[in-house]
Amino acid sequence: MKRIGLIFLAVSVLMYSPSMVAEVTTENEIRYHFQPHVITEEVREFFGEDFTDLFFGFCDALLSGDDSYACPDAQTEFEIWRTAGSCFPIADKIAYADFPVGAPRKHPSGQAKIIYRYDRATCQRLIADFQTRVEGLLNSSLPAACGDAEKALRLYRFFAREYRYDDEFLNDMERRLEEGGAYRTIMTGKGICWEIAEAYTYLLLQAGVDAGVCSGCQENGECHDWNIVKLDGKYYYVDPTYAVSSPDTLKYFGMTEAERIKQGSFLLDTLWAFIVGEIKAQTLDVTDEKFKPLWYAVGYEIGHHQVFYQNNSGQQCAMNLE
């Protein structure tokens, strides 16, 4: 029955007009190129332009193979590495920071050290492979001239249908500490919640859409990470991890705060947005219900600037995304 419904949806897309159907990416068509400098706008605003310049300098140092970068103190160094989790995930793969106990708060030289995990040639190969992978994912998932909402939805669908939750990794604490991160998820197609949330953030930033990571605790005491995305100046919650278990629905896309709490039994006062420990989620306005009709869709297809779906009454519907 589900298969028949999806076929009917595909036919419905074609009936609207050929211009509404997403373009097919040709093998040599490149629209998105790897951007070495991306950062969540709310992180930029919270820490300021000086921090942003230092973070981008850190990215450049890693790409060049330098063994240090401009950084005034240990706290800034910590925040740079934390920001890299969702804004420059190759960092944790090829290098790490040394935060020894009792280290001075100030870096006397005004420089922080980079400790590489591999030789220079290996690091450069890993960087090149990562850049190729990011460009490939974006160019195969996003058609030309699509807006931010369509980008967010198409990448949500990509994660829901192509990625899988890594239960084995979840139960291996040693591997989680050593290998975990958005890099692993982007390169392997599998991950756990915080890896998937960081990977989704990073790909959206690479596509020019402002996004960040959120976290919270459920009534049963378990913690979870998901995303917050800014579309047309409004915030929405998106959970690509939960979507992996429900790939043919959109109930975790464009959620309000109330819907986020409902879908997972989260405790409001435990929710953080963008920077854990710094920005309480309830200080943000996440109340717009533009995408509410999609939460109840039982099947969907994405056209150009539109999403076609079947509601829970069996009606075929369309929503403009731009």
C-alpha positions as CSV (number, residue, x, y, z in Angstrom):
1,M,0.0,0.0,0.0
2,K,2.9,2.4,0.9
3,R,4.6,1.6,-2.4
4,I,1.4,2.4,-4.4
5,G,1.1,5.7,-2.5
6,L,4.6,6.7,-3.4
7,I,4.1,5.8,-7.0
8,F,0.9,8.0,-7.0
9,L,3.0,10.8,-5.5
10,A,5.6,10.5,-8.3
11,V,2.8,10.7,-10.9
12,S,1.3,13.7,-9.1
13,V,4.7,15.5,-9.3
14,L,4.8,15.0,-13.1
15,M,1.2,16.2,-13.5
16,Y,2.1,19.6,-12.0
17,S,4.6,20.6,-14.7
18,P,8.1,19.6,-15.9
19,S,9.6,22.8,-14.4
20,M,8.6,21.6,-10.9
21,V,10.6,18.4,-11.1
22,A,14.1,18.6,-9.6
23,E,16.9,18.6,-12.1
24,V,19.1,15.6,-12.5
25,T,22.7,16.1,-11.7
26,T,25.0,15.2,-14.6
27,E,28.2,13.5,-13.8
28,N,30.4,16.5,-14.5
29,E,28.0,19.2,-13.2
30,I,29.6,21.0,-10.2
31,R,27.6,23.6,-8.4
32,Y,29.1,23.3,-4.9
33,H,32.7,23.6,-4.1
34,F,34.4,22.9,-0.7
35,Q,34.4,26.0,1.5
36,P,37.3,26.1,4.0
37,H,35.6,28.9,6.0
38,V,32.1,28.2,7.4
39,I,30.7,28.9,10.8
40,T,27.3,29.0,12.4
41,E,26.1,32.6,12.5
42,E,24.9,32.3,16.1
43,V,28.4,31.1,17.1
44,R,29.9,34.0,15.2
45,E,27.6,36.5,17.0
46,F,28.2,34.9,20.5
47,F,32.0,34.9,20.4
48,G,32.5,37.8,18.0
49,E,34.5,38.6,14.9
50,D,37.9,38.3,16.5
51,F,37.1,34.7,17.5
52,T,35.8,34.0,14.0
53,D,39.0,35.2,12.5
54,L,41.0,33.0,14.9
55,F,38.8,30.0,14.0
56,F,39.3,30.6,10.3
57,G,43.1,30.9,10.9
58,F,43.0,27.6,12.7
59,C,41.3,26.0,9.6
60,D,43.9,27.5,7.3
61,A,46.7,26.2,9.5
62,L,45.4,22.7,9.4
63,L,44.9,22.8,5.6
64,S,48.5,24.1,5.2
65,G,50.0,21.6,7.6
66,D,51.2,24.3,10.0
67,D,52.1,23.2,13.6
68,S,50.6,26.3,15.3
69,Y,48.0,29.0,14.9
70,A,47.2,32.4,16.5
71,C,45.3,31.8,19.7
72,P,45.6,33.9,22.9
73,D,44.6,31.5,25.6
74,A,43.5,28.0,26.5
75,Q,39.8,28.8,26.8
76,T,39.8,30.2,23.2
77,E,41.7,27.1,22.1
78,F,39.0,24.9,23.6
79,E,36.2,26.8,22.0
80,I,38.0,26.7,18.6
81,W,38.2,22.9,18.8
82,R,34.6,22.6,20.0
83,T,33.4,24.8,17.1
84,A,35.4,22.6,14.7
85,G,33.1,19.7,15.5
86,S,30.4,21.0,13.3
87,C,32.2,23.7,11.3
88,F,35.5,22.0,10.3
89,P,35.2,18.3,11.2
90,I,38.3,17.2,9.3
91,A,40.2,18.8,12.2
92,D,39.6,15.9,14.7
93,K,40.5,13.3,12.1
94,I,44.0,14.6,11.3
95,A,45.0,16.4,14.5
96,Y,44.3,17.1,18.2
97,A,45.0,19.7,20.9
98,D,47.1,19.0,24.0
99,F,45.3,20.4,27.1
100,P,47.7,19.4,29.9
101,V,46.6,19.7,33.5
102,G,47.8,22.9,35.0
103,A,48.5,24.5,31.6
104,P,48.7,28.3,31.7
105,R,45.5,30.2,30.8
106,K,47.5,32.5,28.5
107,H,49.6,31.3,25.6
108,P,52.8,33.3,26.1
109,S,53.7,33.2,22.4
110,G,50.1,34.0,21.3
111,Q,50.2,30.7,19.4
112,A,48.5,27.3,20.1
113,K,50.1,24.1,19.0
114,I,48.6,21.5,16.6
115,I,49.6,17.9,17.1
116,Y,49.0,15.8,14.0
117,R,48.0,12.2,14.0
118,Y,49.6,11.3,10.7
119,D,52.5,12.4,8.5
120,R,52.0,15.4,6.2
121,A,51.3,13.3,3.1
122,T,48.6,11.3,4.8
123,C,47.0,14.4,6.2
124,Q,46.8,16.0,2.8
125,R,45.3,12.9,1.3
126,L,42.7,12.7,4.0
127,I,41.8,16.4,3.5
128,A,41.5,15.9,-0.3
129,D,39.3,12.8,0.2
130,F,37.1,14.7,2.6
131,Q,36.8,17.7,0.3
132,T,35.8,15.4,-2.6
133,R,33.3,13.6,-0.5
134,V,31.6,16.8,0.7
135,E,31.4,18.2,-2.8
136,G,30.0,14.9,-4.1
137,L,27.3,14.7,-1.5
138,L,26.1,18.3,-2.1
139,N,26.2,18.1,-5.9
140,S,24.4,14.8,-6.0
141,S,21.7,15.9,-3.4
142,L,21.0,19.5,-4.3
143,P,19.7,20.7,-7.7
144,A,20.6,24.1,-9.1
145,A,18.9,27.2,-7.8
146,C,17.2,25.7,-4.8
147,G,16.4,27.8,-1.8
148,D,17.4,27.2,1.8
149,A,14.3,25.3,2.8
150,E,14.7,23.0,-0.2
151,K,18.3,22.4,0.7
152,A,17.5,21.6,4.3
153,L,14.7,19.2,3.2
154,R,16.8,17.4,0.5
155,L,19.7,16.9,2.9
156,Y,17.2,15.7,5.6
157,R,15.9,13.1,3.0
158,F,19.5,12.2,2.1
159,F,20.3,11.4,5.8
160,A,17.0,9.6,6.3
161,R,17.3,7.3,3.3
162,E,21.1,6.9,2.9
163,Y,22.5,6.9,6.4
164,R,22.1,4.5,9.2
165,Y,22.3,4.6,13.0
166,D,25.4,2.9,14.3
167,D,24.3,0.8,17.3
168,E,27.6,-1.0,17.5
169,F,29.6,2.3,17.7
170,L,27.2,3.6,20.4
171,N,28.2,0.8,22.7
172,D,31.9,1.1,22.2
173,M,33.1,3.9,24.4
174,E,36.8,3.6,23.4
175,R,35.9,4.0,19.7
176,R,33.5,6.9,20.4
177,L,36.2,8.9,22.1
178,E,38.9,8.1,19.5
179,E,36.9,8.1,16.2
180,G,33.6,9.9,16.9
181,G,32.6,13.0,14.9
182,A,31.0,14.4,11.9
183,Y,34.0,13.4,9.8
184,R,33.2,9.7,10.4
185,T,29.5,10.1,9.6
186,I,30.1,12.0,6.4
187,M,32.7,9.5,5.2
188,T,31.1,6.3,6.2
189,G,27.3,7.0,6.0
190,K,26.7,5.9,9.6
191,G,26.8,7.5,13.0
192,I,25.1,8.2,16.3
193,C,23.0,11.2,17.2
194,W,25.7,13.8,17.9
195,E,27.7,12.7,14.9
196,I,24.7,12.9,12.6
197,A,23.7,16.3,14.0
198,E,27.2,17.7,13.4
199,A,27.4,16.3,9.9
200,Y,24.0,17.7,9.0
201,T,25.0,21.1,10.3
202,Y,28.3,21.0,8.4
203,L,26.7,20.1,5.0
204,L,24.1,22.8,5.5
205,L,26.8,25.4,6.2
206,Q,28.7,24.3,3.1
207,A,25.5,24.8,1.2
208,G,25.0,28.3,2.6
209,V,22.3,27.5,5.1
210,D,22.7,28.6,8.7
211,A,22.4,25.7,11.1
212,G,23.6,24.4,14.5
213,V,23.5,21.5,16.9
214,C,21.0,21.2,19.8
215,S,20.9,18.9,22.8
216,G,18.5,17.9,25.5
217,C,17.5,15.2,28.0
218,Q,14.4,13.1,27.9
219,E,12.1,12.2,30.8
220,N,13.9,8.8,31.0
221,G,17.2,10.5,31.6
222,E,18.7,9.8,28.1
223,C,20.3,12.6,26.2
224,H,20.0,13.3,22.5
225,D,21.4,15.8,19.9
226,W,19.5,17.2,16.9
227,N,19.6,20.4,14.8
228,I,18.3,23.9,14.6
229,V,18.0,25.5,11.2
230,K,17.3,29.1,10.3
231,L,15.0,29.5,7.2
232,D,13.7,32.9,6.1
233,G,14.8,34.4,9.4
234,K,12.9,31.8,11.5
235,Y,14.2,28.9,13.6
236,Y,13.1,25.3,13.2
237,Y,14.2,22.1,14.8
238,V,15.2,19.2,12.5
239,D,16.1,15.7,13.7
240,P,18.0,13.7,11.0
241,T,18.8,10.9,13.5
242,Y,15.2,10.2,14.3
243,A,14.5,10.4,10.5
244,V,16.8,7.5,9.9
245,S,14.1,5.2,11.5
246,S,11.3,6.9,9.6
247,P,12.7,7.6,6.1
248,D,9.3,8.0,4.4
249,T,7.9,10.6,6.8
250,L,8.6,14.3,7.6
251,K,7.5,14.3,11.2
252,Y,11.0,15.4,12.4
253,F,11.4,18.2,9.9
254,G,10.7,21.9,10.6
255,M,9.5,21.2,14.2
256,T,8.5,23.9,16.7
257,E,9.8,23.8,20.3
258,A,6.5,22.2,21.4
259,E,6.7,19.5,18.7
260,R,10.3,18.8,19.6
261,I,9.4,18.2,23.2
262,K,6.5,16.0,22.2
263,Q,8.5,13.9,19.8
264,G,10.9,12.4,22.3
265,S,9.5,13.6,25.7
266,F,12.2,16.1,26.2
267,L,12.5,18.3,29.3
268,L,12.4,22.0,28.3
269,D,14.9,23.3,30.9
270,T,17.5,20.8,29.6
271,L,17.5,22.1,26.0
272,W,20.6,23.9,24.6
273,A,21.0,25.4,21.2
274,F,24.2,26.1,19.1
275,I,26.6,26.2,22.1
276,V,26.0,23.7,24.9
277,G,26.2,25.4,28.2
278,E,25.9,28.9,26.8
279,I,22.6,29.4,24.9
280,K,19.5,28.0,26.4
281,A,17.0,26.9,23.8
282,Q,14.0,28.6,25.4
283,T,15.6,32.0,24.7
284,L,15.0,31.4,21.0
285,D,11.7,31.7,19.2
286,V,11.0,28.3,17.7
287,T,7.3,28.5,17.2
288,D,6.6,28.9,13.5
289,E,4.3,26.2,12.2
290,K,5.0,26.5,8.5
291,F,6.0,22.9,8.1
292,K,3.2,21.4,10.4
293,P,1.3,19.8,7.5
294,L,4.4,17.8,6.7
295,W,4.6,16.2,10.1
296,Y,1.6,14.0,9.2
297,A,2.6,13.1,5.7
298,V,2.6,9.4,5.0
299,G,4.8,9.7,1.9
300,Y,6.5,12.5,0.0
301,E,8.5,13.5,-3.0
302,I,10.5,16.7,-3.5
303,G,10.0,18.8,-6.6
304,H,11.7,22.1,-7.6
305,H,10.7,24.6,-4.8
306,Q,7.9,22.3,-3.7
307,V,7.3,19.2,-1.7
308,F,4.4,16.8,-2.8
309,Y,3.0,14.7,0.0
310,Q,0.0,12.5,0.9
311,N,-1.7,13.7,4.2
312,N,-3.1,11.3,6.8
313,S,-6.5,11.6,5.0
314,G,-5.1,10.2,1.8
315,Q,-5.2,13.5,-0.1
316,Q,-2.4,14.5,-2.4
317,C,-1.0,17.9,-1.4
318,A,1.8,20.3,-2.3
319,M,3.6,22.9,-0.3
320,N,5.7,25.7,-1.6
321,L,9.2,25.7,0.0
322,E,10.2,29.2,-1.1
